[in-house]
Amino acid sequence: MPPSLPAVLPIQPFTRPVRGEVTLPGSKSLTNRALLLAALCKDRVVLTSALFSEDTHLMVEALKALGFTVNANADAGTIEVSDQANGFKKDAELFVGLAGTAARFLTALCVAAPSGIYRIDGIPQMRKRPMKGLIDALRSLGADVRCTGVEGFFPLEIHAKGLRGGEVAIDASESSQMLSGLLMVAPLADAPISIKLSAKVREPFVQMTKNMVNQFGGAADFNAVSGSWEVAKKSYTFAGTYAIEPDATAASYFTTLPLVTGGALMLLNLQQGLQGDTQFVEVMQRVGLTATSSPSGLEVSFAPGSIRTGISENFNEFSDTFLTLAAVSPLLSGPTRITGIAHSRKQETDRVAGMVRELRKLGQEVDEHADGDGLTITPRPLTAGVEIETYGDHRFAMSFGILGCHDLHGDGRPWLSIKDPACCAKTFPNFFDVLNSLRPFLIVAIDGGAASGKSSTSRALSERFNFLHVDTGSYYRAITAELLRRGLRTDQIDAVKAALPSITLGTQVDGRAARMEIGGRVVPESEIRGPEVTAAVSHFAAIPEVRSALLTYQRNQADVARAHGFGGMVMEGRDIGSIIFPDAGLRLFLHADPVARAKRRELEGRADAVAERDRLDATRKTAPLVLASGAIDIDSTYLNLEQVVDKISGLITEKLG
C-alpha cells in the first residue's frame, strides 16, 4: 500500500506544462443515489465505475446495517446490491459521518420502510447540517421522525410505518439533497405524491435525481402548470448493470490544472451527462481555457501567452465547484466575482468564510459580500510559505492543491502546503496520487564505494532540485545497529535470518531526508555511525536475506517521496541502479582513486577500511557493487564537490526537460 499522507503536505509546483490523461473517480452523487435506488429494486443490480470513498462507504455500510446485501469490489470498481427482499431489518443504528447525501437519503429511506425503528447519527459537525426541510415534509406525509437532540437536526430516531402519499410542501433551499431523498422514496408511498416547493432549490441535482428515478423504473416529473413534482406510486424494476459517470465535480480540479501550469489534459470518459457540475467547463472557457469534447472524453488546454481573465459568475446551481475557481483567482487578470453560494455556508464547513480566510492569508484582497451570498477576489502578489487550513473539507484541499502547482518562485520550490490532505478521502481518496502522476518525477540512482562522494553529492542535489534524499547506507547501518542491539553477531547467519521478520520498518521524512524507523523509532546518527556499527555493517549487508528484506522497503521510498510532494528522489547506495531501481530515470556510478578516498575518510574523522569494504561489497553473492549496464560512470578523484554536483545537475535538468 502507498504511504499515508503527512499531516501537512507541501505542494510541488509543476516546472513545465502538464501533459497526460486523467481517469476520474465515479460520481459520488450518482453512486449514492444509485445505491439507494438499487436497494429499492426487486432484482440484482451491479453498479460499475462506482466511487469508492468515505461517503460511499458510509452509504454501503448503512444499507448493510438495514439488512440489504451489498458486495463491493474496489479493484473491479463494482458494487452489487441483491437479495433486496430481506432488507429493512426491524431495528438498526446507522452512522453517516459527515456525508450529506447519505444523511438525507437514508433518512427518507428509513421513513419509507414498512416498519422498524431506526436511529441515525453522524459526527458532531453533521449535527449542524440542515435537515429540517426534509423532516417537516416527511412528517406531513405521516412519518414518525423524532429529533433526539436539537429539533430539526441529527440525531434522529425513526419509527417507520411507510408513507401515506398525497400533497406535501418542502423547503429544500438549504440542500437539494432533501428534495432528492424524498423523490427517490416517493414511489413507495401508499398513493402518488405531489411535492410543492416552498422555496427555490438548485435544479441540476434535482434533475439528476429525477432522471435516475425514471431510469430505475419510477415515474417522476415536474408539472409546470401546477408548479409541483409529481411522483407516481410505482415499483422500481431495474435489473442488471448501471454505469456510474466520472465525477464532474472532481473533474473541476483537473479542468483547472492547465490554466495554472499551461499544457493540456485529457479527462477520460467525461461527457455531458446527468451531472450539472459539468457547467464548470463553460465557466473556465470564459476564463481562458480551451475545451474540446471527443468520444474519448474532454481535452482541456491553456496555450502559452493566453490571458487568464477574471469573471463574474453565479454558482448557485453548481456551487461545489466555486472553490476551484476561487482558489486559482489570484492567477487571473482582474477581479473575480462569485455569487449564489450562501447555502454553501452550511455544508462541510462555512465554505464562503473559509475561502475568504485562506485567500487573505495568501495576500489577496477579498470582499465578502454583505448579503452573505458571495465574494469578490482582486488578485494581489501571492504570499509564499502559507499553510492552507482545510477545515476537514475535501474541496479546500483539492482546490488549493491545484493552486500550489503554480511555479511561484520559477524554480520548482514549494510555496504552499495543505493541512490534513487526507480529508480528500471523503470523495477522492487518491487525489494527490493522481496529481503527482501528472508531475514529472525523476528517480536518480547513485552507486559507488565508500568515500566516492555519494552522500555529499546526493544531499547537494536534493537541495538543488527539492528531491527526497535517501541514504540506503544509513538504512543498512540502522538494521546493523538493531541486530547488534539484539546481541547478534555477523557470523550468526541463521539467527539473523530468524530476527528479520520481527523488525518493523517505517520512514520519517525530516526536511528533504528520509530516515528509517525501526519499531517506530528513528535510530540516531550517533548510534549508526559508531565504530561497532561501522565494523559490522558490510558483513551484515552481505547476508542475502538482509538485502532481500530491504528490497521492497527501499523501492517504496519513491512512494514516500511522491506522497510528500517531492519532484523526485536521489537514492544512494551500492545496488540502486543495478537492483533497486534498474529503470531509474538517471543512473550514476561514482568512483575515485582508493588513495583519494582514504584521504577523504581521514578528513571526515573516520577510519574506514576502504579497500576491505570494497572487497566485501564487490564479492558478496547478492547485489554486488557493480557499474550497472547503461549507468553513467563519473570519476570524482580530481573533481571537487561543486564540480560533481554541477555535472550531474546538467544531466537532471536535461531529463526534466
VOGU-3710 file (C-alpha; in Angstrom, 3 decimals, decimal comma):
1> mppslpavlp> 0,000/0,000/0,000  1,188/3,577/-0,629  2,239/5,547/2,450  -0,326/7,688/4,204  -0,323/11,408/3,549  1,534/13,637/6,000  -0,380/15,975/8,311  0,882/18,928/6,265  1,602/18,344/2,569  3,897/20,746/0,650
11> iqpftrpvrg> 2,660/21,027/-2,932  5,360/20,561/-5,547  4,905/23,102/-8,369  4,967/22,000/-11,987  8,109/23,243/-13,697  6,782/22,563/-17,179  3,338/22,417/-18,820  1,178/19,481/-17,789  0,621/16,669/-20,251  -1,267/13,412/-19,907
21> evtlpgsksl> -4,552/11,697/-19,184  -6,662/11,537/-16,035  -9,043/8,767/-15,073  -11,562/10,374/-12,735  -13,344/8,566/-9,916  -17,024/7,775/-10,277  -19,501/10,428/-9,220  -20,317/10,481/-5,517  -23,744/11,960/-6,216  -24,591/9,258/-8,749
31> tnralllaal> -23,101/6,399/-6,729  -25,059/7,161/-3,559  -28,295/7,743/-5,470  -27,804/4,521/-7,408  -27,119/2,587/-4,194  -30,419/3,703/-2,690  -32,386/3,045/-5,880  -30,777/-0,374/-6,330  -31,818/-1,279/-2,782  -35,420/-0,469/-3,725
41> ckdrvvltsa> -35,406/-2,739/-6,783  -36,505/-6,375/-6,689  -33,628/-7,853/-8,657  -29,825/-7,803/-8,547  -28,203/-4,518/-9,615  -24,484/-4,062/-10,276  -23,018/-0,555/-10,292  -19,915/-0,232/-12,477  -17,232/2,507/-12,278  -18,609/3,283/-8,814
51> lfsedthlmv> -16,854/5,653/-6,452  -15,055/4,101/-3,505  -14,659/6,816/-0,895  -15,610/7,658/2,652  -19,080/8,914/1,692  -19,983/5,903/-0,436  -18,530/3,513/2,158  -20,857/5,032/4,762  -23,810/4,511/2,431  -22,835/0,887/1,744
61> ealkalgftv> -22,379/0,108/5,438  -25,721/1,711/6,312  -27,543/-0,381/3,708  -25,884/-3,486/5,123  -26,976/-2,486/8,621  -30,530/-2,224/7,316  -30,303/-5,801/6,049  -29,596/-5,301/2,344  -26,928/-7,469/0,706  -24,206/-5,224/-0,709
71> nanadagtie> -20,935/-6,578/-2,100  -18,306/-4,002/-3,019  -15,234/-4,800/-5,124  -12,910/-1,807/-5,139  -10,424/-3,443/-7,516  -13,139/-4,001/-10,121  -14,924/-0,726/-9,333  -18,221/-2,529/-8,839  -20,883/-2,607/-6,122  -23,546/-5,314/-6,240
81> vsdqangfkk> -26,882/-4,921/-4,462  -29,004/-8,054/-4,207  -31,440/-10,022/-2,044  -33,489/-6,851/-1,553  -36,461/-8,789/-0,179  -34,542/-9,273/3,066  -33,848/-5,574/3,502  -35,314/-3,333/6,210  -34,455/-5,028/9,485  -36,819/-4,152/12,287
91> daelfvglag> -34,137/-2,337/14,258  -30,888/-0,694/13,127  -28,423/2,040/14,020  -26,921/3,952/11,114  -23,853/6,179/11,093  -23,461/8,751/8,307  -20,291/10,582/9,369  -20,319/13,932/7,563  -21,911/12,599/4,362  -24,826/14,831/3,404
101> taarfltalc> -26,089/12,527/0,659  -26,114/9,513/2,973  -27,768/11,530/5,745  -30,682/12,859/3,681  -31,176/9,769/1,517  -31,099/7,282/4,403  -33,498/9,386/6,460  -36,015/9,245/3,614  -35,342/5,538/3,040  -35,932/4,587/6,671
111> vaapsgiyri> -39,172/6,543/6,821  -40,435/4,676/3,749  -39,805/1,276/5,362  -42,997/-0,664/6,205  -41,974/-0,953/9,867  -38,971/-0,794/12,172  -37,123/1,561/14,480  -34,043/3,236/13,043  -31,564/5,550/14,748  -29,371/7,754/12,544
121> dgipqmrkrp> -26,450/9,934/13,625  -23,169/11,348/12,347  -20,142/13,213/13,653  -20,745/16,410/15,679  -20,356/18,573/12,566  -23,145/16,588/10,849  -25,466/17,543/13,701  -25,218/21,166/12,497  -26,141/20,481/8,875  -29,685/21,289/7,706
131> mkglidalrs> -32,324/18,535/7,984  -35,473/20,448/8,991  -36,973/20,808/5,500  -36,869/17,058/4,930  -38,048/16,173/8,435  -41,050/18,507/8,170  -42,031/17,142/4,747  -41,789/13,525/5,884  -43,846/14,232/8,989  -46,569/15,818/6,869
141> lgadvrctgv> -46,750/12,508/4,972  -47,390/10,640/8,224  -43,834/9,778/9,228  -42,817/9,457/12,875  -39,430/11,209/12,955  -38,060/12,129/16,374  -35,142/14,522/16,852  -33,409/13,175/19,958  -31,102/16,182/20,218  -31,925/19,608/18,780
151> egffpleiha> -35,177/19,837/16,821  -34,556/19,816/13,074  -31,121/18,208/13,292  -29,407/14,866/13,845  -29,514/12,550/15,741  -32,846/11,073/14,641  -34,995/8,153/15,721  -37,455/6,950/13,099  -40,443/4,716/13,864  -41,211/3,538/10,341
161> kglrggevai> -44,706/2,827/9,081  -44,432/3,792/5,418  -45,629/6,975/3,715  -49,280/7,728/3,036  -48,893/9,791/-0,160  -50,774/12,915/-1,148  -49,661/16,530/-1,288  -46,628/17,822/0,561  -44,574/21,019/0,667  -40,826/21,041/1,197
171> dasessqmls> -38,232/23,739/1,805  -35,072/22,338/0,223  -33,383/25,691/-0,265  -30,567/24,773/2,136  -29,847/21,475/0,374  -31,379/19,988/-2,757  -30,470/16,575/-1,286  -33,588/16,833/0,880  -35,844/17,021/-2,178  -33,805/14,312/-3,917
181> gllmvaplad> -34,230/11,968/-0,973  -37,992/12,491/-0,982  -38,240/11,996/-4,762  -36,425/8,655/-4,618  -38,631/7,098/-1,917  -41,914/8,676/-3,050  -42,822/5,745/-5,385  -43,020/3,523/-2,264  -45,829/5,581/-0,721  -49,401/4,285/-0,423
191> apisiklsak> -50,533/6,777/-3,068  -48,970/9,176/-5,595  -47,152/12,141/-4,074  -47,326/15,736/-5,253  -44,397/17,827/-3,968  -44,694/21,607/-3,853  -41,542/23,662/-3,377  -41,881/26,346/-0,724  -38,521/27,896/-1,677  -36,125/27,918/-4,624
201> vrepfvqmtk> -33,973/24,824/-4,991  -30,842/24,076/-7,022  -32,226/22,411/-10,127  -29,313/20,411/-11,626  -29,059/17,902/-8,772  -32,844/17,500/-8,633  -32,954/16,885/-12,387  -30,233/14,281/-11,909  -32,365/12,552/-9,286  -35,486/12,686/-11,446
211> nmvnqfggaa> -33,647/11,136/-14,380  -32,276/8,347/-12,211  -35,681/7,634/-10,620  -37,077/7,164/-14,113  -34,069/5,108/-15,280  -34,669/2,676/-12,408  -38,332/2,282/-13,329  -40,054/5,006/-11,327  -42,116/7,870/-12,706  -41,294/11,394/-11,528
221> dfnavsgswe> -41,619/14,685/-13,356  -42,133/18,383/-12,784  -45,575/19,754/-13,660  -45,014/23,299/-14,878  -48,738/24,105/-14,671  -49,176/23,195/-11,015  -45,578/24,016/-10,096  -45,229/20,639/-8,349  -43,157/17,497/-8,644  -45,464/14,578/-9,392
231> vakksytfag> -44,351/11,067/-8,409  -46,458/8,011/-9,244  -46,896/5,010/-6,977  -44,789/2,512/-8,861  -42,303/-0,277/-8,166  -38,689/0,075/-9,213  -37,967/-2,521/-11,899  -34,345/-2,016/-12,935  -32,119/-5,117/-13,065  -28,624/-5,663/-14,406
241> tyaiepdata> -25,726/-3,236/-14,772  -25,810/0,508/-14,156  -22,746/2,574/-15,184  -21,689/5,483/-12,983  -20,373/8,558/-14,802  -16,988/10,110/-13,897  -17,368/12,743/-11,161  -17,905/16,158/-12,773  -17,066/17,971/-9,533  -13,770/16,107/-9,222
251> asyfttlplv> -13,162/16,961/-12,874  -13,211/20,665/-11,992  -9,765/20,421/-10,362  -8,083/18,837/-13,353  -10,034/21,070/-15,722  -8,318/23,980/-13,977  -4,804/22,500/-13,799  -3,734/23,508/-17,348  -4,810/27,068/-16,531  -2,287/27,019/-13,661
261> tggalmllnl> 0,579/25,172/-15,344  -0,060/25,544/-19,047  -0,324/22,466/-21,238  -3,178/20,065/-21,883  -5,003/17,182/-20,193  -7,429/14,562/-21,428  -10,157/13,836/-18,860  -11,068/10,331/-19,926  -14,745/9,417/-20,467  -16,005/12,782/-19,196
271> qqglqgdtqf> -19,101/13,736/-21,195  -22,146/15,943/-20,796  -24,400/13,606/-18,808  -26,573/13,643/-15,705  -24,390/15,991/-13,649  -24,974/19,725/-13,501  -21,408/20,422/-12,395  -20,280/19,956/-15,998  -21,312/23,643/-16,336  -17,980/24,485/-14,708
281> vevmqrvglt> -16,228/23,765/-18,004  -18,140/26,615/-19,660  -17,067/28,949/-16,853  -13,414/28,048/-17,362  -13,737/28,622/-21,091  -14,750/32,202/-20,299  -11,701/32,459/-18,031  -9,458/31,462/-20,959  -9,330/27,670/-21,102  -9,875/25,720/-24,317
291> atsspsglev> -12,101/22,634/-24,004  -12,740/20,070/-26,743  -15,096/17,096/-26,415  -14,461/13,804/-28,176  -15,563/10,173/-27,799  -12,529/9,679/-25,520  -13,577/12,409/-23,108  -12,812/16,092/-22,621  -9,479/17,674/-23,519  -8,693/20,913/-21,684
301> sfapgsirtg> -5,735/23,118/-22,544  -4,213/26,525/-21,974  -1,869/27,929/-24,580  1,248/29,988/-23,739  0,549/33,704/-23,940  -3,196/33,341/-23,428  -4,904/35,603/-20,902  -6,446/34,270/-17,713  -9,458/36,509/-17,211  -11,338/37,273/-14,011
311> isenfnefsd> -15,102/36,900/-14,442  -18,417/37,298/-12,636  -20,377/34,068/-12,177  -23,423/32,842/-10,263  -22,570/29,389/-8,900  -25,937/28,652/-7,320  -26,625/25,581/-9,440  -23,123/24,066/-9,240  -21,701/25,566/-6,053  -19,409/22,649/-5,184
321> tfltlaavsp> -17,077/23,981/-7,886  -16,923/27,615/-6,754  -13,932/26,833/-4,535  -11,992/25,581/-7,559  -12,295/28,936/-9,324  -11,835/30,973/-6,135  -8,606/29,173/-5,226  -6,933/29,962/-8,582  -8,350/33,505/-8,812  -5,004/35,040/-7,683
331> llsgptritg> -3,597/33,980/-11,070  -6,309/35,750/-13,084  -6,148/39,214/-14,599  -8,656/41,391/-12,790  -11,266/40,694/-10,109  -13,336/37,517/-9,885  -16,884/37,897/-8,552  -18,640/34,754/-7,297  -22,300/34,768/-6,191  -25,108/32,311/-5,449
341> iahsrkqetd> -23,207/30,449/-2,734  -24,944/31,399/0,538  -26,153/27,814/1,041  -22,540/26,566/0,964  -22,056/28,112/4,406  -23,932/25,090/5,787  -22,007/22,327/4,052  -18,937/20,517/5,428  -17,890/23,920/6,784  -18,748/27,569/6,089
351> rvagmvrelr> -17,109/27,471/2,680  -17,513/31,172/1,975  -15,901/32,337/5,219  -13,191/29,677/4,929  -12,302/30,720/1,395  -12,105/34,369/2,468  -9,704/33,491/5,310  -7,403/31,338/3,208  -7,196/33,762/0,281  -6,369/36,627/2,636
361> klgqevdeha> -3,567/34,515/4,138  -2,235/34,283/0,587  -2,166/38,088/0,361  -5,302/38,503/-1,740  -7,838/41,316/-1,490  -11,191/39,684/-0,756  -14,558/41,359/-0,272  -17,119/39,147/1,463  -20,488/40,383/0,192  -22,773/41,953/2,771
371> dgdgltitpr> -25,690/39,697/1,813  -23,580/36,642/2,625  -24,130/35,236/-0,859  -20,724/35,719/-2,422  -17,263/37,223/-2,548  -15,103/39,297/-4,870  -11,395/38,492/-5,189  -8,935/41,061/-6,504  -5,551/39,485/-7,353  -2,507/40,660/-5,423
381> pltagveiet> 1,038/39,209/-5,280  0,883/35,780/-3,680  2,341/35,267/-0,216  4,670/32,263/-0,002  5,091/29,893/2,923  1,367/29,609/3,652  -0,253/26,516/5,185  -3,828/26,180/3,933  -6,374/25,167/6,556  -8,859/22,685/5,103
391> ygdhrfamsf> -11,438/22,626/7,933  -11,865/18,893/7,299  -13,333/19,837/3,901  -12,054/17,867/0,915  -12,830/20,642/-1,539  -10,451/23,098/0,183  -7,645/20,532/0,000  -8,148/19,783/-3,688  -8,790/23,372/-4,835  -5,714/24,822/-3,160
401> gilgchdlhg> -3,731/21,729/-4,151  -4,208/22,893/-7,746  -3,122/26,451/-6,940  0,042/25,086/-5,327  1,040/23,616/-8,703  1,765/27,187/-9,876  5,545/27,687/-10,014  5,598/30,873/-7,935  9,378/31,049/-7,498  10,184/29,823/-11,002
411> dgrpwlsikd> 12,444/27,043/-9,737  10,059/24,335/-8,554  10,322/25,148/-4,846  7,103/24,500/-2,878  5,500/27,661/-1,555  2,113/26,392/-0,359  1,201/23,483/1,931  -2,108/21,729/2,610  -3,118/20,777/6,146  -4,919/17,453/6,599
421> paccaktfpn> -4,714/16,413/2,926  -6,199/13,038/3,881  -9,629/14,706/4,162  -9,872/14,067/0,385  -10,890/10,516/1,329  -14,454/11,809/1,533  -14,876/11,793/-2,259  -11,470/11,401/-3,973  -9,124/9,281/-1,829  -6,238/9,205/-4,305
431> ffdvlnslrp> -6,485/12,817/-5,484  -2,886/13,693/-4,628  -1,646/10,431/-6,153  -3,383/11,321/-9,418  -1,975/14,849/-9,246  1,528/13,530/-8,593  1,247/11,097/-11,501  0,986/14,102/-13,831  4,021/15,827/-12,359  7,450/14,969/-13,728
441> flivaidgga> 9,049/12,661/-11,147  12,674/11,613/-11,547  14,481/8,887/-9,661  18,237/9,466/-9,539  20,167/6,328/-8,563  23,726/6,928/-7,337  26,005/3,969/-6,647  29,610/3,821/-5,573  32,029/2,566/-2,984  32,908/4,094/0,366
451> asgksstsra> 34,111/7,718/0,199  33,297/8,032/-3,508  31,284/11,176/-2,763  27,793/9,653/-2,930  26,358/11,177/0,243  27,622/14,731/-0,097  26,684/14,765/-3,793  23,233/13,344/-3,138  22,489/15,841/-0,359  23,535/18,746/-2,575
461> lserfnflhv> 21,375/17,507/-5,457  18,439/17,048/-3,082  18,748/20,682/-2,005  19,160/21,999/-5,520  16,163/20,173/-7,030  13,986/19,673/-3,926  14,232/15,889/-4,240  13,910/13,477/-1,354  17,353/12,231/-0,288  17,574/8,542/0,592
471> dtgsyyrait> 20,856/7,272/2,021  20,441/3,489/1,879  23,786/3,106/3,598  22,162/4,611/6,686  19,387/2,035/6,333  21,867/-0,825/6,474  23,568/0,859/9,397  20,240/1,174/11,220  19,487/-2,527/10,618  23,005/-3,362/11,798
481> aellrrglrt> 22,509/-1,317/14,966  19,249/-3,164/15,652  20,813/-6,598/15,119  23,724/-5,697/17,388  21,279/-4,385/19,988  19,650/-7,804/19,945  23,036/-9,385/20,683  23,579/-10,893/17,236  26,967/-11,296/15,535  27,795/-11,187/11,841
491> dqidavkaal> 28,626/-14,896/11,812  25,216/-15,920/13,265  23,540/-16,164/9,878  20,600/-18,341/10,936  19,836/-16,161/13,958  19,927/-13,050/11,768  17,501/-14,658/9,316  15,156/-15,538/12,159  15,249/-11,998/13,553  14,494/-10,135/10,322
501> psitlgtqvd> 10,689/-10,765/10,173  10,239/-9,186/13,608  11,925/-5,898/12,608  9,176/-3,397/11,769  10,290/-0,673/9,363  8,833/2,770/8,697  10,005/6,074/7,232  10,172/9,544/8,740  10,759/12,486/6,400  12,932/15,133/8,026
511> graarmeigg> 13,163/18,125/5,710  14,436/16,527/2,493  15,913/13,459/4,176  14,272/10,045/4,600  15,063/8,404/7,966  14,434/4,753/8,717  12,201/3,970/11,668  12,590/0,661/13,460  9,668/-0,154/15,706  8,531/3,474/15,426
521> rvvpeseirg> 11,924/4,832/16,491  14,478/6,624/14,317  17,925/5,260/15,162  20,069/8,371/15,897  23,088/9,221/13,742  25,417/8,920/16,718  24,392/5,290/17,064  24,549/4,224/13,423  27,897/5,979/12,846  29,585/4,397/15,851
531> pevtaavshf> 32,667/2,182/15,447  30,832/-1,054/16,279  28,246/-0,488/13,530  30,906/0,679/11,078  32,891/-2,511/11,615  29,858/-4,776/11,178  27,674/-3,114/8,542  29,353/-4,562/5,427  29,227/-8,046/6,899  25,532/-7,860/7,761
541> aaipevrsal> 24,802/-6,216/4,396  26,460/-9,148/2,628  23,842/-11,556/4,005  21,388/-12,182/1,115  18,343/-12,283/3,394  19,187/-8,849/4,814  19,336/-7,331/1,340  16,153/-9,107/0,287  14,352/-7,859/3,404  15,191/-4,269/2,466
551> ltyqrnqadv> 14,398/-4,521/-1,251  10,674/-3,678/-1,145  11,200/-1,109/1,600  13,766/0,762/-0,478  11,566/0,726/-3,564  8,676/2,115/-1,524  10,716/5,240/-0,794  9,631/6,558/-4,189  6,033/6,443/-2,941  7,130/8,278/0,197
561> arahgfggmv> 8,711/10,995/-1,965  5,606/11,381/-4,097  3,289/11,435/-1,069  5,317/14,291/0,426  5,152/16,347/-2,771  8,758/15,956/-3,943  9,505/16,243/-7,638  11,965/13,381/-7,481  14,241/11,258/-5,330  18,004/10,853/-5,053
571> megrdigsii> 18,811/7,408/-3,689  22,393/6,467/-2,970  23,921/3,110/-2,177  25,725/0,198/-3,750  22,993/-1,571/-5,740  20,498/1,198/-6,523  20,936/1,368/-10,294  21,539/-2,347/-10,663  18,927/-3,920/-8,350  16,638/-1,443/-6,560
581> fpdaglrlfl> 15,788/0,886/-9,467  17,250/-0,596/-12,658  14,765/1,564/-14,613  15,563/4,808/-12,771  15,430/7,893/-14,962  19,092/8,627/-14,232  21,641/6,049/-13,020  25,115/7,134/-11,934  28,207/5,367/-10,626  30,715/7,450/-8,656
591> hadpvarakr> 34,233/6,231/-8,068  37,614/7,639/-7,118  41,162/6,501/-6,581  41,460/4,441/-3,343  44,160/6,786/-2,007  41,913/9,816/-2,590  39,012/8,076/-0,868  41,153/7,142/2,134  42,196/10,782/2,498  38,542/11,887/2,355
601> relegradav> 37,725/9,496/5,170  40,596/10,919/7,240  39,315/14,468/6,696  35,878/13,306/7,863  37,421/11,936/11,039  36,653/8,337/10,078  38,923/5,344/9,753  37,009/3,062/7,371  38,975/0,229/5,824  38,032/1,395/2,326
611> aerdrldatr> 39,772/-1,411/0,432  38,250/-4,108/2,668  34,760/-2,604/2,325  35,190/-2,511/-1,465  36,160/-6,186/-1,453  33,125/-7,177/0,624  30,757/-5,047/-1,467  32,088/-6,318/-4,794  32,246/-10,026/-3,894  29,003/-10,621/-1,999
621> ktaplvlasg> 26,624/-13,074/-3,666  23,537/-10,839/-3,521  23,588/-7,452/-5,297  27,350/-6,918/-5,518  28,696/-3,428/-6,158  28,979/-3,115/-9,940  28,807/-0,497/-12,641  25,305/-1,244/-13,938  24,868/-1,545/-17,677  23,795/1,847/-19,006
631> aididstyln> 24,791/3,770/-15,870  26,934/6,898/-16,258  30,403/6,451/-14,756  31,826/9,545/-13,026  35,405/9,615/-11,721  35,495/12,118/-8,848  39,177/11,698/-7,989  40,159/15,109/-9,332  36,778/16,841/-9,054  35,572/18,831/-6,099
641> leqvvdkisg> 32,006/18,507/-4,789  30,710/21,534/-6,675  32,052/20,219/-9,971  30,460/16,800/-9,468  27,128/18,352/-8,479  27,153/20,718/-11,452  27,905/17,851/-13,820  25,022/15,749/-12,507  22,704/18,766/-12,294  23,069/19,236/-16,020
651> liteklg> 22,015/15,627/-16,559  18,994/16,029/-14,264  17,921/19,250/-15,962  18,135/17,517/-19,326  15,984/14,634/-18,052  13,377/17,043/-16,663  13,202/18,911/-19,936
//
